[in-house]
Amino acid sequence: MNTYEELRREVWKANLLLSEHRLALFTWGNVSGYDPDAGVVAIKPSGVPYDALTPEDIVVVSLEGEKVWGSLKPSSDTPTHLVLYREFPGLRGVTHTHAPFSVSWAQAGVDVPLYGTTHADHCVGPVPCTPYLSEGEVQEAYEEETGRLIVRTFKARGVQPLHTPMVLVAGHGPFTWGSSPEESVRHAVILEEICKMALWTRMTNPEVSSLPSYIARKHWERKHGPHAYYGQGS
Ligand SMILES: O=C(CO)[C@@H](O)[C@H](O)COP(=O)(O)O
């Protein structure tokens, strides 16, 4: 019987990084990983503190959300993760945190402007903030609709998820993703730093404008290859 041990250990280690980087207190936040060959997602169990988490606690579900391995309840945010894996091809890891600067920008309900090269190295353009979910969406299927809201926001704005691996959900907090669970956590750390620097930048100069696009493009292409700008690359 497949116990998905390798995937579970990878996801377990990534969840411990949330706590190590102080991106989530208590049981807040969650990290998952997707194995497309097996067609399963491993994710943190709901309500288990990080310092008590073991690889055996990690729960494995199908892309449709059916539990296929594990005794605990999967994270309450599992439906959000699953929508992102289904709708954004290439994702292998998703992270959700309650990191304070990221949550502050999400609560403010505004995009994080691209003020500098640190941001430009990791995102083509501002970090999008979604609008609020409607009352019906919240009542109907909150976590699933949160994922759909992220996908709608990126598609409506023509943002490539592999070129902007992060988003703020209005009133809630950040979701980030990547080519592995560990990379999705790294993007959450980077997002928190971007949000902190953007807030301090705006406090230092309320009239500050965004970084000129020719500098932002140079930094993005230096790191991701030429012609990778605005999704023209791989
Ligand atoms: O977004 C939230 C709550 O607002 C979640 O991140 C919880 O804070 C963690 O839930 P579990 O993963 O433990 O179910």
The ligand as an SDF file (V2000), in Angstrom:
LIG
                    3D

 14 13  0  0  0  0  0  0  0  0999 V2000
   -6.5850   30.8650    7.5720 O   0  0  0  0  0  0  0  0  0  0  0  0
   -6.7470   30.2240    8.5970 C   0  0  0  0  0  0  0  0  0  0  0  0
   -7.6660   30.7260    9.6430 C   0  0  0  0  0  0  0  0  0  0  0  0
   -8.0690   32.0440    9.2740 O   0  0  0  0  0  0  0  0  0  0  0  0
   -5.9640   28.9460    8.7850 C   0  0  0  0  0  0  0  0  0  0  0  0
   -4.6170   29.2000    8.3870 O   0  0  0  0  0  0  0  0  0  0  0  0
   -5.8940   28.4500   10.2030 C   0  0  0  0  0  0  0  0  0  0  0  0
   -5.2270   29.3960   10.9770 O   0  0  0  0  0  0  0  0  0  0  0  0
   -5.1430   27.1320   10.2190 C   0  0  0  0  0  0  0  0  0  0  0  0
   -6.0710   26.1490    9.9550 O   0  0  0  0  0  0  0  0  0  0  0  0
   -5.6220   24.6180    9.9000 P   0  0  0  0  0  0  0  0  0  0  0  0
   -4.6240   24.4650    8.7820 O   0  0  0  0  0  0  0  0  0  0  0  0
   -4.9890   24.2850   11.2510 O   0  0  0  0  0  0  0  0  0  0  0  0
   -6.9180   23.8830    9.6530 O   0  0  0  0  0  0  0  0  0  0  0  0
  1  2  2  0
  2  3  1  0
  2  5  1  0
  3  4  1  0
  5  6  1  0
  5  7  1  0
  7  8  1  0
  7  9  1  0
  9 10  1  0
 10 11  1  0
 11 12  2  0
 11 13  1  0
 11 14  1  0
M  END
$$$$
